[in-house]
Amino acid sequence: MTLPGAMRAVEIAQPGGPEVLRLVERPLPQPGHGEILIRVAFAGINRPDLLQRAGAYAPPPAASDLPGLEAAGTVAAIGPGVSDRAVGDEVCALLPGGGYAEYAVTPAAHALPVPAGMGLREAACLPETFFTVWSNVFMRGGLKAGERFLVHGGSSGIGTTAIQLASVFGARVFATAGTDEKCAACVSLGAEMAVNYREGDFVEMMRAEGGADLILDMVGGDYIGRNIRALADDGRLVQIAFLQGPKAELNFAQIMTRRLTITGSTLRPQSDLAKARIAAELRAHVWPLLESGRVAPVMDSEFPLEQVQAAHERMEGSQHVGKIVLRLAG
């Protein structure tokens, strides 16, 4: 594959709103040992991109300064030590950064084949959400068939993924969302019940069902104490973000007397080996579900690279259901 000397990319000029995103020309990144270079067709947009743009989520030391944590495209070059990928392979990949560009580098072990029958547009929606949900709901949270599972933000990319996976693996799924239409979308994806958090109380919903065995939360703030009240005895709370802040006042006596577990994680700072293990589990347990159509990414909208500011505005407006992607080629 003949490679150009430069590529279009979106960089963050300075911390701020969507207006600080600017289209620039950059040299192509070069794959190092164990890495591949991907010619990006589509890149997913995620909340961490917005936080990075605002100056609240710095990339890891060795990562690209460009935003973008997932992409799908074609392998354009292979670094030393890579034997299971070939130039021309179609892949989707978790990225350490740099997805808002025509070419991006990532460890080969963090790339997965595009599921059979799926296009690159849909495949770009998989890595960040499926890595996050699988590692937190199943690996860390230990969700089992028959358990009651509550996911907040059920209409988000994370939420729509969590609802589908939990449902297909036999859990009873409950969700929160901000409108009746979004709640209906959650139910259509497999949630048994969804509550509009502007009008209803998820604590009451879950206590009426016997409490949640597992809660996946990205809200934080006053939801932390309410989540504790919504849990069943021996329940688990997994925290993956804090849209309303990381601080709360808790009575830890109930953690002890009710044998509750509070845990959480962030994906980007984890080691390359940890992410490779997640990728291997996804390929074994989830990729067959994607290829059979039992699970599918929920698409909200697509924007060309030149309209990246509008794409960020769409996500910040919280009107979307499912994933937002940037189109770079194809």
Secondary structure per residue as TSV (DSSP state, phi and psi in degrees):
chain	resnum	aa	ss	phi	psi
A	1	M	-	360.0	125.4
A	2	T	-	-78.4	126.6
A	3	L	-	-105.2	141.0
A	4	P	-	-74.6	169.3
A	5	G	S	-85.8	-17.6
A	6	A	E	-145.4	167.6
A	7	M	E	-142.4	156.3
A	8	R	E	-79.9	143.8
A	9	A	E	-153.9	162.0
A	10	V	E	-110.7	123.0
A	11	E	E	-116.1	163.2
A	12	I	E	-96.8	109.5
A	13	A	-	-64.8	-38.4
A	14	Q	S	-167.6	161.6
A	15	P	S	-60.9	138.0
A	16	G	S	165.5	-157.1
A	17	G	S	-82.8	-171.9
A	18	P	G	-56.7	-24.7
A	19	E	G	-66.7	-14.8
A	20	V	G	-83.1	-6.4
A	21	L	E	-78.4	128.0
A	22	R	E	-136.4	143.9
A	23	L	E	-83.3	127.2
A	24	V	E	-135.3	175.7
A	25	E	E	-112.7	132.7
A	26	R	E	-130.9	155.5
A	27	P	E	-65.9	151.0
A	28	L	-	-65.5	136.9
A	29	P	-	-70.6	154.3
A	30	Q	-	-111.6	132.3
A	31	P	-	-70.6	132.5
A	32	G	-	-93.0	-164.1
A	33	H	T	-61.5	128.0
A	34	G	T	77.8	9.1
A	35	E	E	-113.3	161.8
A	36	I	E	-126.6	152.4
A	37	L	E	-102.0	126.8
A	38	I	E	-108.8	130.0
A	39	R	E	-81.8	109.1
A	40	V	E	-77.6	128.4
A	41	A	E	-96.2	-44.9
A	42	F	E	-140.2	145.6
A	43	A	E	-127.4	137.5
A	44	G	E	-82.0	150.5
A	45	I	E	-107.7	133.6
A	46	N	-	-136.1	160.9
A	47	R	H	-54.0	-40.2
A	48	P	H	-58.6	-28.4
A	49	D	H	-63.5	-40.5
A	50	L	H	-66.9	-38.8
A	51	L	H	-66.4	-41.1
A	52	Q	H	-62.6	-43.3
A	53	R	H	-60.3	-35.2
A	54	A	T	-80.7	-4.7
A	55	G	T	86.2	15.7
A	56	A	S	-108.4	6.0
A	57	Y	S	-152.1	84.6
A	58	A	-	-71.1	142.3
A	59	P	-	-67.9	154.7
A	60	P	-	-57.7	157.8
A	61	P	T	-51.9	-41.5
A	62	A	T	-93.2	-0.4
A	63	A	S	-84.9	161.2
A	64	S	-	-60.8	147.7
A	65	D	S	-79.8	-10.3
A	66	L	S	-75.2	143.9
A	67	P	-	-72.7	167.8
A	68	G	-	115.1	110.0
A	69	L	S	-109.7	2.1
A	70	E	E	-156.5	150.0
A	71	A	E	-160.4	163.8
A	72	A	E	-133.8	143.9
A	73	G	E	177.9	-149.6
A	74	T	E	-118.7	136.5
A	75	V	E	-64.6	122.7
A	76	A	E	-104.1	-25.3
A	77	A	E	-160.1	157.3
A	78	I	E	-127.3	133.8
A	79	G	-	-83.9	170.9
A	80	P	T	-58.8	144.3
A	81	G	T	86.3	3.1
A	82	V	-	-101.6	120.0
A	83	S	-	-121.4	-8.2
A	84	D	S	-109.1	16.5
A	85	R	-	-133.9	151.4
A	86	A	-	-132.3	148.4
A	87	V	T	-57.1	132.1
A	88	G	T	101.3	-15.4
A	89	D	-	-63.1	138.7
A	90	E	E	-89.8	126.3
A	91	V	E	-137.9	159.8
A	92	C	E	-122.0	147.0
A	93	A	E	-148.3	146.4
A	94	L	E	-79.5	133.0
A	95	L	-	-115.9	148.5
A	96	P	S	-74.9	-8.4
A	97	G	S	149.8	172.1
A	98	G	-	91.4	10.5
A	99	G	-	-72.7	-22.3
A	100	Y	S	-82.5	58.0
A	101	A	B	-157.3	162.5
A	102	E	S	-73.3	-20.2
A	103	Y	E	-138.1	143.3
A	104	A	E	-144.9	149.8
A	105	V	E	-109.2	142.4
A	106	T	E	-154.6	156.6
A	107	P	E	-58.1	137.1
A	108	A	G	-58.9	-31.6
A	109	A	G	-70.4	-11.7
A	110	H	G	-97.0	3.2
A	111	A	E	-103.8	142.8
A	112	L	E	-126.5	151.2
A	113	P	E	-64.5	146.2
A	114	V	-	-62.3	125.5
A	115	P	-	-55.4	140.6
A	116	A	T	-54.3	132.6
A	117	G	T	85.7	-0.3
A	118	M	-	-109.4	142.6
A	119	G	-	-84.7	168.9
A	120	L	H	-66.0	-33.3
A	121	R	H	-59.1	-48.5
A	122	E	H	-71.6	-37.0
A	123	A	H	-64.3	-29.4
A	124	A	T	-65.8	-16.4
A	125	C	T	-86.1	-6.5
A	126	L	S	-85.4	-49.7
A	127	P	H	-59.2	-57.5
A	128	E	H	-61.0	-45.3
A	129	T	H	-74.2	-41.6
A	130	F	H	-73.3	-38.2
A	131	F	H	-59.7	-45.5
A	132	T	H	-65.3	-48.8
A	133	V	H	-67.1	-46.7
A	134	W	I	-62.2	-45.2
A	135	S	I	-69.0	-33.9
A	136	N	I	-91.3	-40.0
A	137	V	I	-80.9	-40.8
A	138	F	I	-102.0	-47.5
A	139	M	I	-74.9	-48.5
A	140	R	I	-86.3	-44.6
A	141	G	S	-81.9	-19.4
A	142	G	-	64.4	35.3
A	143	L	-	-61.0	134.1
A	144	K	-	-121.3	159.2
A	145	A	T	-58.1	139.1
A	146	G	T	89.0	-14.3
A	147	E	-	-78.2	156.6
A	148	R	E	-92.4	122.2
A	149	F	E	-121.3	127.4
A	150	L	E	-113.5	127.9
A	151	V	E	-120.2	127.5
A	152	H	S	-84.1	153.8
A	153	G	S	61.9	48.0
A	154	G	T	-63.8	-19.1
A	155	S	T	-94.7	-1.0
A	156	S	S	-75.7	175.9
A	157	G	H	-60.3	-45.1
A	158	I	H	-63.0	-45.8
A	159	G	H	-63.7	-46.4
A	160	T	H	-65.1	-33.2
A	161	T	H	-69.8	-45.8
A	162	A	H	-62.9	-41.1
A	163	I	H	-61.0	-48.0
A	164	Q	H	-64.7	-47.5
A	165	L	H	-66.4	-44.6
A	166	A	H	-61.7	-40.6
A	167	S	H	-65.9	-45.8
A	168	V	H	-68.2	-24.2
A	169	F	T	-93.2	11.9
A	170	G	T	93.3	10.3
A	171	A	-	-82.3	158.7
A	172	R	E	-89.2	121.4
A	173	V	E	-109.6	136.8
A	174	F	E	-131.1	154.4
A	175	A	E	-148.3	161.3
A	176	T	E	-120.2	150.9
A	177	A	E	-157.5	169.1
A	178	G	S	-93.5	-6.7
A	179	T	S	-141.4	162.2
A	180	D	H	-63.8	-35.3
A	181	E	H	-65.3	-41.3
A	182	K	H	-66.9	-37.5
A	183	C	H	-62.2	-40.5
A	184	A	H	-63.3	-37.5
A	185	A	H	-63.1	-39.5
A	186	C	H	-61.9	-43.2
A	187	V	H	-65.1	-38.8
A	188	S	H	-65.5	-23.2
A	189	L	H	-88.7	-9.9
A	190	G	T	132.4	-2.5
A	191	A	-	-70.8	137.6
A	192	E	S	-71.0	-34.2
A	193	M	E	-156.6	145.1
A	194	A	E	-137.2	138.3
A	195	V	E	-113.8	135.2
A	196	N	E	-75.0	110.8
A	197	Y	T	-68.0	-13.5
A	198	R	T	-78.6	-17.7
A	199	E	T	-124.6	-27.6
A	200	G	S	-119.5	177.6
A	201	D	-	-120.4	113.3
A	202	F	H	-67.1	-26.2
A	203	V	H	-63.2	-46.9
A	204	E	H	-61.9	-41.8
A	205	M	H	-59.0	-46.3
A	206	M	H	-75.1	-38.7
A	207	R	H	-63.5	-34.3
A	208	A	H	-65.7	-23.3
A	209	E	T	-97.2	2.3
A	210	G	T	101.1	4.5
A	211	G	-	91.5	156.4
A	212	A	E	-86.4	134.9
A	213	D	E	-77.1	-30.2
A	214	L	E	-146.7	136.0
A	215	I	E	-124.4	132.2
A	216	L	E	-107.7	118.8
A	217	D	E	-128.4	137.1
A	218	M	S	-124.2	11.7
A	219	V	-	-93.8	-51.0
A	220	G	-	70.3	-150.6
A	221	G	T	57.8	-134.4
A	222	D	T	-72.2	-9.4
A	223	Y	H	-67.5	-24.4
A	224	I	H	-61.4	-52.1
A	225	G	H	-64.7	-37.8
A	226	R	H	-68.1	-36.4
A	227	N	H	-60.1	-42.5
A	228	I	H	-59.1	-42.1
A	229	R	H	-68.8	-28.7
A	230	A	H	-81.5	-13.9
A	231	L	E	-75.9	147.0
A	232	A	E	-76.8	163.4
A	233	D	E	-56.2	141.1
A	234	D	E	68.7	14.7
A	235	G	E	-76.2	165.1
A	236	R	E	-127.1	135.9
A	237	L	E	-113.1	124.6
A	238	V	E	-113.7	119.8
A	239	Q	E	-103.3	127.1
A	240	I	-	-122.2	-6.4
A	241	A	-	-166.8	171.8
A	242	F	-	-139.7	71.2
A	243	L	T	-63.5	-25.4
A	244	Q	T	-111.1	17.6
A	245	G	-	105.0	154.5
A	246	P	S	-95.2	2.5
A	247	K	-	-109.5	140.6
A	248	A	-	-157.0	155.1
A	249	E	-	-101.1	124.9
A	250	L	-	-127.4	146.9
A	251	N	-	-92.0	104.2
A	252	F	T	-74.6	-6.8
A	253	A	H	-60.8	-36.5
A	254	Q	H	-70.4	-26.8
A	255	I	H	-62.3	-41.2
A	256	M	H	-73.5	-51.7
A	257	T	H	-69.5	-27.5
A	258	R	T	-102.8	2.3
A	259	R	T	57.8	47.9
A	260	L	-	-87.7	155.0
A	261	T	E	-122.4	128.7
A	262	I	E	-117.0	124.2
A	263	T	E	-144.9	-175.9
A	264	G	E	173.6	174.7
A	265	S	-	-164.9	161.8
A	266	T	-	-119.1	148.4
A	267	L	S	-87.0	-46.3
A	268	R	T	-58.4	-41.6
A	269	P	T	-76.8	-6.4
A	270	Q	S	-67.7	157.6
A	271	S	-	-66.7	159.0
A	272	D	H	-58.5	-37.2
A	273	L	H	-65.9	-42.2
A	274	A	H	-61.6	-42.6
A	275	K	H	-68.1	-34.8
A	276	A	H	-64.2	-37.3
A	277	R	H	-65.6	-39.8
A	278	I	H	-63.2	-43.6
A	279	A	H	-59.4	-41.1
A	280	A	H	-65.1	-39.8
A	281	E	H	-67.0	-40.0
A	282	L	H	-61.0	-43.9
A	283	R	H	-63.3	-37.0
A	284	A	H	-76.6	-41.3
A	285	H	H	-106.0	-26.1
A	286	V	T	-111.8	-35.9
A	287	W	H	-58.2	-37.8
A	288	P	H	-61.2	-32.4
A	289	L	H	-69.9	-37.7
A	290	L	H	-67.4	-40.4
A	291	E	H	-72.0	-25.9
A	292	S	H	-87.7	-9.2
A	293	G	T	84.3	5.3
A	294	R	S	-72.5	-23.5
A	295	V	S	-133.4	141.5
A	296	A	-	-150.3	147.6
A	297	P	-	-67.3	143.9
A	298	V	-	-96.0	120.5
A	299	M	E	-97.0	133.2
A	300	D	E	-99.4	-59.2
A	301	S	E	-159.1	163.4
A	302	E	E	-130.2	136.9
A	303	F	E	-129.7	141.3
A	304	P	E	-68.3	158.9
A	305	L	G	-54.2	-35.6
A	306	E	G	-65.5	-19.0
A	307	Q	G	-107.0	32.0
A	308	V	H	-60.8	-33.5
A	309	Q	H	-62.9	-42.3
A	310	A	H	-65.2	-34.8
A	311	A	H	-64.1	-41.8
A	312	H	H	-66.8	-38.5
A	313	E	H	-62.7	-37.5
A	314	R	H	-61.7	-44.4
A	315	M	H	-69.1	-41.5
A	316	E	H	-66.2	-27.3
A	317	G	T	-73.5	-13.1
A	318	S	T	56.6	30.0
A	319	Q	-	-96.5	-6.6
A	320	H	-	-79.4	155.5
A	321	V	-	-124.7	111.3
A	322	G	S	92.2	-151.0
A	323	K	E	-96.5	146.4
A	324	I	E	-112.3	134.2
A	325	V	E	-128.0	154.3
A	326	L	E	-99.8	139.0
A	327	R	E	-101.3	123.2
A	328	L	-	-111.3	-26.3
A	329	A	-	-159.3	171.2
A	330	G	-	87.8	360.0
